[in-house]
């Protein structure tokens, strides 16, 4: 007889002396474990598989381990890698104007404004805004004093 399920299996037989004997086998069939892990990591980081191996590239990683009962168990890890965004935006405004940065802060001066945020995948991203404030050049009228001086020089040259 071949047993494939857990249970108690008695076997009765007659030995050479004509005696009837019963042999009882208690069989435990241990399960084979199969587990699937869906894992997401951020670009530039790594994940340690159940066997201790460290991986950092997207892919399918099957690992076979032995359970405490001595049976092989398989753990399949489906690893995805999310991109980390590091972006620089150049913006310019005229003097006296304002610029709203990604975090909602309003800037009015030239400078570099970093903004760090965590996306839906748990990755830390950085957006840097380089803001330039351009001056406004205005044509100015000469003052009354300067106007009289220019008039005086003009008249003086005529006299020469």
Secondary structure, DSSP 8 states (H G I E B T S, - for coil): ----SSEEEEEEEE-TTS-EEEEEEEE------EEEEEEEEETT--EE-TTS-EE-S-EEEEEEEE-TTS-EEEEEEEEEEE---EEEEEEEEETT--EE-TTS-EE-S-EEEEEEEE-TTS-EEEEEEEEEEE---------HHHHHHHHHHHHHHHH-
